Amino acid sequence: MSDLSIDLYSIETEQALIGSLLVESSITPQIVGAVNVEDFHDQRHQAIFTAIMALGEAADTMTVSTELERRGLTKMAGGDMYLLDLMNAVPTALNAERYAKTVADLALRRRVRNDALATIAKAASDLSQPSDELLDTAQREILKAAGAATQNGLKPMLKVLNEFQHLYEAEHTGQIITGIKSSLAPLDDKIRGFRAGRMVTIAGRPGAGKSVLMGQIAAHAAIKQGKRVIFFTLEMSEAEVIKRIVGNFAMLDMKKVSIHTPDDIAKVLAVQNAIASSGLIIAYVPDWTPARILAECERIRSTKGLDLVVIDYAQILNVPQARGETRDMSLSAATRRLKQAAGKMGLPIIIGAQLNRDAATGEPQLHQLRESGGLENDSDAVLMLHDVSSMEQPNVLNVYIRKNRDGETGKIELYFDKPHQRISAIERERVNL
């Protein structure tokens, strides 16, 4: 007979895992995918693991101590002496994955016993609840408890076959677009929407419209398609991004001071209300590392659900460099991690990128992606924006699809309405946002 009072945690194993990460920070990416912050029972270890996730492969006792101090968590984490004790607790990091598995397993057992079973027992005691609803409650609570443990594992083959069947039926019935729509029909026809597990790079020179396009895609997905979207802006504040989205949807030039008529104000309020009731999250994250961004994505996905991640943009990511690494090498490692995360989380990731100066004079090419050949290698699709406006054809924006892993490449002509921060079809018809 099982003992319901048994402790379902191991402080020693948690200490060994944290110590392993401090001894050998290069293993952090694989461990982040195997265990969550909430899996640690000890509050000190939760705080320290949060700092390690933010730092990624740059984590050591000194950088973790600084990160904890920056977050105001030094006291909660046990202080600098405790960090040294943790690092000295293990001679090697060889068993880190085993420690992570044990920590995650015990956390699952705690969730089942303390959360799921408590909720099920309460529901069972409510005699007014029909028995079929009780079974639904029980199943839902068990799946919720197991979710954090299974989301990082291998997919059951039945689930893989179901996903294939969905794609096969969609293509068989002529449903070309199987991913999240961009709001631009010519683009969706080419790339079939932004599909789960794929990383798409949107590149351009400054002012070419990449941030506008990414913001429009994110807002359209959240407001018009009911998707939960997180837009990481590493350069503009949240309010600046909102300003662009409001101008886009309300068809208002937000730079003008003469847009305060009652009709204008009503349009602005309507867009604000639409954003507020949508699943759009905008996060201004200067100096965030890819590991910290992905940890935040995982937290949101496991608690609220997540359908699309947009990051603006790659070259200003805070990418830790190991000794002997160039910036290009470390950024390539970061884009590879983003691509892996797209597959693991089962959602599309869109990332912006700068092009080299020589891309300003002619049609942009893949080799002109600034600082990172990794973007070319890891992306499933690469869209390159080129502003070709002229006196005869003002506001014309060409989008070159230079890479499309299982679809067409080519050129799309779009209309860039700069005053309204809005991109639409070249026919200049109003896009159905």
Secondary structure, DSSP 8 states (H G I E B T S, - for coil): ---TTS----HHHHHHHHHHHHH-GGGHHHHHTT--GGG-SSHHHHHHHHHHHHHGGG--HHHHHHHHHHHT-TTTTTHHHHHHHHHHT-S-STTHHHHHHHHHHHHHHHIIIIIIHHHHHHHHH-TTS-HHHHHHHHHHHHHHHHHHHHTTS---HHHHHHHHHHHHHHHHTT----SB--S-HHHHHHH-SB-TT-EEEEEE-TTSSHHHHHHHHHHHHHHTT--EEEEEESSS-HHHHHHHHHHHHHT--TT-S---SHHHHHHHHHHHHHHHTSEEEEEE-TT--HHHHHHHHHHHHHHT---EEEEE-GGGS-----TT--HHHHHHHHHHHHHHHHHHHTS-EEEEEEB-GGGGTS---GGGBSS-HHHHHH-SEEEEEEE---SSSTTEEEEEEEEETTS--EEEEEEEETTTTEEEETT------
